[in-house]
Amino acid sequence: MLTQKGFTVIEILVVLIILGILFSIAIPGYYSAISNSQAQAVEHNLMAIAAAQQKYNEDHGNYFSSSDFGAINSNLSLSLTAVDGYSYTCAAGTCSASNQGTTVTVDTNGNLTCTPSPCP
């Protein structure tokens, strides 16, 4: 009577197929979660900018523009690091963040709008 230890090729293939199915389900969900968290970070940044706009307007009587980000960082302690890949611009009290065809805008009332809609 021969007793051999180990796995057959069929058993290994079945395990690999099961792992492939699990990964094909998990990976899109993972990337979706990353995308949603980045969008929430951008929205948070824009809301911080909107608060800084209101404070700047109260102090100076007008809204800041994109060229004033340095003044905002030093005067209002708003630390905005653009590590999320979005470019932030402000003009006439409205700020927006853009990246790869997606734009998120916050107005002077703090209302968020997204293009394409809806906001994630």
MARKOLKOL-624297 format. One record per residue (C-alpha): x, y, z. Coordinates in steps of 0.1 Angstrom, whole numbers, padded with zeros to 4 digits, always signed. Example, Ala and Ser with C-alpha at 12.3 -4.5 7.8 and 13.67 -1.06 7.14 Angstrom:
2
+0123-0045+0078;+0137-0011+0071;
***
This chain:
120
+0000+0000+0000;+0014+0033-0012;+0007+0064+0008;+0018+0097-0008;+0016+0131+0009;+0010+0163-0011;-0016+0180-0032;-0027+0170-0067;-0026+0194-0096;-0064+0195-0096;-0065+0205-0059;-0040+0233-0065;-0060+0246-0096;-0092+0246-0076;-0076+0267-0049;-0062+0291-0074;-0096+0295-0091;-0113+0302-0058;-0086+0328-0050;-0090+0344-0084;-0128+0347-0079;-0123+0363-0044;-0098+0388-0058;-0120+0397-0087;-0147+0406-0062;-0125+0424-0037;-0103+0445-0059;-0130+0467-0075;-0145+0474-0040;-0111+0484-0027;-0105+0509-0055;-0140+0522-0051;-0133+0528-0014;-0101+0546-0022;-0118+0568-0047;-0146+0577-0023;-0122+0586+0005;-0102+0608-0018;-0134+0626-0029;-0144+0631+0008;-0109+0645+0015;-0114+0670-0014;-0148+0680-0001;-0133+0685+0034;-0105+0707+0019;-0130+0728+0000;-0151+0733+0031;-0120+0744+0050;-0113+0768+0022;-0149+0781+0023;-0145+0787+0061;-0112+0805+0054;-0130+0826+0027;-0156+0837+0051;-0130+0847+0077;-0109+0865+0051;-0140+0883+0039;-0148+0894+0075;-0112+0906+0080;-0105+0923+0046;-0140+0930+0031;-0134+0909+0000;-0129+0873-0010;-0094+0859-0018;-0083+0844-0051;-0060+0815-0058;-0030+0838-0057;-0038+0845-0020;-0033+0809-0008;+0000+0819+0008;-0016+0847+0028;-0044+0823+0039;-0019+0798+0051;+0000+0823+0071;-0029+0845+0084;-0057+0820+0089;-0036+0788+0096;-0053+0769+0068;-0029+0741+0059;-0039+0727+0025;-0015+0702+0010;-0025+0692-0025;-0013+0656-0022;-0046+0643-0034;-0038+0652-0071;-0065+0679-0073;-0057+0714-0083;-0075+0741-0062;-0086+0775-0076;-0106+0803-0061;-0121+0834-0076;-0149+0857-0064;-0157+0837-0033;-0161+0804-0051;-0134+0776-0049;-0131+0745-0070;-0109+0714-0071;-0103+0696-0104;-0087+0663-0113;-0091+0641-0144;-0125+0654-0155;-0140+0657-0120;-0147+0691-0105;-0160+0698-0071;-0170+0734-0063;-0180+0752-0031;-0197+0786-0032;-0198+0813-0005;-0227+0796+0012;-0208+0763+0016;-0229+0745-0011;-0210+0717-0028;-0216+0709-0065;-0199+0681-0085;-0193+0676-0122;-0202+0649-0131;-0230+0648-0107;-0237+0635-0080;-0209+0640-0055;-0196+0607-0043;
***
